[in-house]
Amino acid sequence: MEISALPNGVHAADLPLEQLAKNTKLSEAEKIGELSRKFEAVLLRQILQESHKTVIKSSFTDDSAVSGIYSDMVTNALAENISKAGTFGLAKSLQAQLIRQLTPKKPKEGTIEN
């Protein structure tokens, strides 16, 4: 019986935020990208939860604790999937801004740097 070796690569998406910053195997760009995506997911969760509050209560809507739990689970999964798909675009924009701030600026030609 042959057992294949486990991959040694660490994926930023698999790490919790607490371990993401301390991980030395990830580049700064990977860390910033995953942090941006997770921030986008949090924001999407809040937007989706607020939009769900506008649903008009009726005899067809269940207002039980179990319904609330499942509703939160669906909202969380939807926010994560939208964020991972990259279709919202906030994470990409935030990542570009943060990486631009991380890289040092090159002086323009003909200018004297102090």
ROGUSE-496046 format. One line per 2 residues: their letters; for each residue x, y, z of N, C-alpha, C. Coordinates in pm, 1 decimal. Layout:
N
A	X Y Z X Y Z X Y Z | ...
This chain:
114
ME	84.2 -117.1 0.0 0.0 0.0 0.0 88.9 123.7 0.0 | 61.2 214.9 -91.0 142.2 335.1 -104.7 63.8 456.6 -57.5
IS	126.0 534.8 26.2 61.9 655.0 79.3 132.3 775.5 19.9 | 53.5 863.1 -40.4 114.3 982.1 -100.7 147.9 1084.0 7.8
AL	250.7 1159.5 -18.7 294.5 1260.8 77.3 196.1 1377.0 79.7 | 179.7 1433.1 196.3 94.0 1550.2 209.0 166.1 1671.9 153.3
PN	93.8 1763.1 89.8 160.3 1882.1 36.0 210.9 1970.7 150.2 | 330.3 2025.7 132.0 391.2 2110.2 233.8 345.1 2254.8 224.1
GV	282.6 2291.5 114.5 242.1 2429.7 93.6 135.1 2474.0 192.0 | 149.5 2595.7 238.5 52.1 2654.4 329.2 -33.0 2751.0 248.5
HA	-163.6 2738.0 261.5 -254.8 2828.0 191.8 -307.9 2930.3 291.2 | -303.6 3055.6 250.7 -347.6 3163.9 338.3 -495.0 3149.2 375.4
AD	-575.4 3096.9 284.7 -719.1 3083.1 310.5 -748.5 2980.3 419.5 | -653.6 2890.3 444.5 -674.0 2785.9 544.6 -638.5 2830.1 685.9
LP	-576.1 2946.2 699.5 -528.7 2991.1 830.3 -624.2 3092.0 893.3 | -642.5 3083.3 1025.2 -718.9 3188.6 1093.5 -636.1 3317.2 1098.2
LE	-702.6 3428.4 1118.6 -634.2 3557.6 1118.3 -520.4 3565.4 1218.8 | -535.5 3501.1 1333.9 -433.5 3506.3 1437.8 -301.4 3446.1 1390.7
QL	-309.8 3343.0 1306.5 -190.0 3274.4 1259.3 -139.0 3330.3 1127.1 | -221.7 3405.3 1059.2 -185.3 3457.3 927.3 -66.2 3552.6 935.7
AK	-68.2 3645.3 1029.5 38.8 3745.5 1040.6 170.7 3683.0 1084.4 | 165.6 3578.7 1166.7 287.1 3517.5 1220.7 351.3 3417.1 1125.5
NT	281.7 3374.9 1022.0 331.3 3270.7 933.1 445.5 3323.8 846.9 | 559.0 3256.9 852.5 676.7 3300.0 777.2 682.0 3238.5 637.2
KL	596.5 3142.3 608.3 598.3 3076.2 478.2 518.4 3153.0 373.4 | 440.7 3251.0 416.6 359.5 3329.7 324.7 426.5 3463.4 297.5
SE	411.6 3511.2 175.1 464.9 3643.0 141.6 371.2 3750.6 196.7 | 422.4 3872.1 202.8 340.2 3983.7 250.6 219.9 4005.2 158.9
AE	239.4 3986.8 29.3 129.1 4003.6 -66.0 19.4 3900.3 -41.8 | 57.7 3776.2 -11.0 -42.4 3671.7 17.5 -118.9 3703.9 145.8
KI	-46.7 3751.7 246.6 -110.5 3787.9 372.8 -208.7 3902.9 353.3 | -166.5 4003.4 278.3 -253.0 4119.0 252.7 -374.2 4077.4 171.0
GE	-354.2 3990.1 73.5 -465.3 3943.1 -9.3 -570.9 3869.6 71.9 | -526.2 3781.1 159.4 -621.3 3704.6 241.2 -687.6 3793.8 345.1
LS	-613.0 3884.9 402.6 -670.4 3978.7 498.4 -777.0 4065.6 431.6 | -750.0 4110.1 311.3 -846.6 4190.5 236.6 -972.4 4110.3 206.1
RK	-953.5 3983.7 168.3 -1069.1 3898.7 137.1 -1154.2 3874.0 260.6 | -1088.3 3849.6 374.2 -1163.4 3824.5 497.4 -1236.2 3951.2 543.7
FE	-1174.9 4067.3 525.2 -1242.3 4192.3 558.3 -1364.8 4210.6 469.8 | -1351.5 4179.8 340.4 -1463.9 4189.4 248.7 -1577.3 4095.5 291.8
AV	-1542.8 3975.3 336.4 -1643.9 3879.3 381.3 -1718.5 3931.4 503.7 | -1646.9 3995.0 596.5 -1712.1 4051.7 715.5 -1809.3 4161.4 673.8
LL	-1765.1 4248.4 584.8 -1851.2 4356.8 537.3 -1973.7 4301.3 464.2 | -1953.6 4199.8 381.5 -2065.9 4138.2 310.9 -2165.1 4074.8 408.0
RQ	-2113.5 4011.8 514.6 -2202.8 3954.4 616.2 -2293.0 4062.1 675.4 | -2234.4 4174.7 708.7 -2312.6 4283.1 768.0 -2416.6 4336.3 670.0
IL	-2377.9 4351.1 544.7 -2472.4 4398.9 443.1 -2587.3 4300.4 425.8 | -2554.1 4171.9 416.6 -2657.8 4069.9 397.8 -2749.9 4059.1 519.7
QE	-2694.2 4071.0 640.5 -2777.1 4065.3 761.1 -2872.0 4184.7 767.3 | -2823.5 4302.6 732.2 -2908.8 4421.1 732.3 -3017.9 4411.8 626.1
SH	-2983.8 4356.7 510.0 -3084.8 4344.6 404.8 -3190.5 4241.1 440.9 | -3153.1 4142.7 520.5 -3249.6 4040.2 562.5 -3352.1 4097.6 661.4
KT	-3314.7 4202.0 732.9 -3406.0 4263.8 829.4 -3523.8 4332.2 761.3 | -3511.2 4363.7 633.6 -3618.6 4433.2 563.1 -3729.1 4340.5 514.8
VI	-3712.9 4210.7 534.7 -3815.2 4115.2 493.9 -3938.7 4134.5 582.1 | -4052.1 4150.3 518.6 -4177.0 4173.6 591.3 -4221.3 4043.7 658.1
KS	-4249.3 4052.4 785.6 -4294.3 3933.8 861.2 -4437.0 3898.1 820.7 | -4458.7 3769.8 803.1 -4592.2 3720.7 770.9 -4609.1 3582.0 830.6
SF	-4721.9 3521.3 802.1 -4745.2 3386.8 853.3 -4656.2 3284.3 782.7 | -4595.7 3321.5 669.6 -4509.2 3230.4 594.6 -4364.0 3235.5 641.5
TD	-4326.9 3338.9 715.9 -4189.2 3348.7 765.2 -4183.2 3294.6 906.7 | -4084.7 3211.5 930.0 -4065.8 3150.0 1060.8 -3977.5 3241.0 1144.6
DS	-4018.1 3269.8 1266.3 -3942.7 3360.5 1352.5 -3887.3 3286.0 1473.9 | -3848.3 3160.5 1455.6 -3798.7 3080.5 1567.9 -3647.0 3093.7 1579.1
AV	-3592.8 3043.7 1688.4 -3447.9 3046.4 1710.4 -3376.9 2959.4 1607.6 | -3435.8 2846.6 1574.1 -3375.3 2756.6 1475.8 -3368.5 2824.1 1339.3
SG	-3473.2 2894.5 1303.7 -3475.0 2967.3 1177.2 -3366.5 3074.4 1175.1 | -3346.2 3141.0 1286.4 -3241.2 3243.0 1295.8 -3102.6 3184.0 1279.8
IY	-3081.0 3067.1 1338.7 -2950.8 3000.0 1327.7 -2923.4 2962.5 1182.7 | -3021.9 2901.5 1116.6 -3002.8 2862.6 976.8 -2987.0 2984.6 887.2
SD	-3058.1 3089.4 917.7 -3045.1 3212.4 840.6 -2904.4 3269.8 853.0 | -2848.6 3267.9 973.6 -2711.0 3314.8 994.4 -2610.8 3226.2 921.0
MV	-2634.5 3095.8 923.1 -2544.4 3003.7 853.2 -2545.5 3030.4 702.8 | -2662.8 3052.3 647.1 -2674.4 3080.5 504.0 -2608.2 3213.8 471.4
TN	-2629.9 3313.2 555.5 -2568.9 3444.5 533.9 -2417.3 3435.6 538.0 | -2362.8 3363.2 635.3 -2218.0 3347.5 645.7 -2160.5 3274.8 524.3
AL	-2224.9 3167.5 483.4 -2177.4 3091.0 367.6 -2185.2 3174.2 240.0 | -2291.5 3249.9 224.9 -2307.7 3334.3 106.9 -2199.7 3443.1 103.0
AE	-2174.6 3506.3 216.3 -2072.0 3610.6 222.6 -1933.9 3553.3 190.7 | -1901.5 3436.7 246.6 -1772.3 3373.3 219.8 -1757.5 3338.0 72.3
NI	-1863.0 3282.1 12.7 -1855.1 3240.6 -127.1 -1846.3 3359.9 -221.7 | -1917.8 3467.1 -192.9 -1908.1 3586.9 -275.6 -1767.0 3643.0 -266.8
SK	-1713.0 3645.8 -146.3 -1578.6 3698.6 -126.3 -1473.5 3612.1 -195.5 | -1485.0 3481.0 -184.6 -1387.7 3391.6 -248.5 -1396.4 3398.5 -400.5
AG	-1515.6 3423.8 -453.5 -1532.4 3434.9 -598.6 -1468.9 3563.4 -652.7 | -1458.0 3664.2 -568.0 -1395.9 3789.1 -609.9 -1485.1 3878.8 -692.1
TF	-1614.0 3851.7 -694.0 -1704.5 3928.8 -778.0 -1744.3 4063.3 -717.7 | -1733.1 4078.4 -588.5 -1769.6 4204.7 -523.8 -1665.3 4311.2 -553.1
GL	-1537.9 4275.2 -548.8 -1430.7 4363.7 -590.8 -1366.1 4448.1 -482.7 | -1423.6 4453.7 -364.9 -1366.2 4535.8 -258.4 -1230.5 4480.8 -213.6
AK	-1218.6 4350.8 -202.8 -1092.9 4290.0 -157.3 -979.2 4320.5 -254.0 | -1006.1 4313.0 -383.9 -902.1 4342.0 -482.9 -856.3 4487.0 -473.6
SL	-951.2 4576.3 -458.2 -919.0 4718.4 -448.2 -840.5 4748.1 -320.8 | -885.8 4692.0 -209.7 -816.7 4711.3 -82.2 -676.5 4651.2 -86.7
QA	-662.3 4534.6 -145.6 -532.5 4470.2 -157.9 -437.6 4556.3 -240.1 | -484.7 4610.5 -351.0 -399.8 4695.2 -434.9 -353.4 4819.3 -358.7
QL	-443.3 4879.4 -282.7 -406.6 4997.7 -204.9 -303.9 4964.7 -96.9 | -323.7 4854.6 -27.2 -231.0 4817.1 80.0 -93.8 4777.7 26.1
IR	-90.4 4707.9 -84.7 38.0 4669.1 -144.9 110.5 4793.0 -196.5 | 35.7 4886.0 -251.3 98.1 5009.4 -299.0 160.9 5086.3 -183.0
QL	96.6 5085.6 -67.1 152.8 5152.7 49.7 272.0 5076.2 106.0 | 275.5 4945.8 83.8 384.0 4863.6 136.2 512.6 4879.7 56.7
TP	500.5 4897.2 -74.2 619.1 4909.5 -158.7 672.6 5052.2 -154.1 | 804.3 5067.5 -144.8 861.3 5202.4 -138.0 846.7 5275.1 -271.0
KK	826.7 5406.1 -262.5 811.3 5487.5 -382.2 948.2 5517.4 -441.8 | 955.3 5514.1 -574.2 1078.7 5547.9 -644.6 1074.9 5697.7 -675.6
PK	1187.4 5767.7 -656.6 1188.3 5910.5 -688.9 1176.8 5931.9 -839.3 | 1109.4 6040.2 -877.7 1094.2 6073.3 -1019.3 1229.0 6120.0 -1073.5
EG	1245.6 6101.5 -1202.4 1370.5 6144.3 -1266.3 1381.0 6294.9 -1261.0 | 1502.1 6344.1 -1232.7 1526.1 6486.7 -1229.3 1493.2 6552.0 -1095.9
TI	1444.3 6474.3 -998.3 1415.4 6531.8 -866.2 1521.7 6488.8 -768.5 | 1543.1 6573.7 -671.2 1642.3 6544.5 -567.5 1568.7 6495.7 -443.7
EN	1611.2 6381.2 -392.2 1545.9 6323.3 -274.3 1617.4 6371.1 -149.0 | 1543.1 6415.4 -47.9 1601.3 6462.1 79.0 1619.8 6350.3 174.2
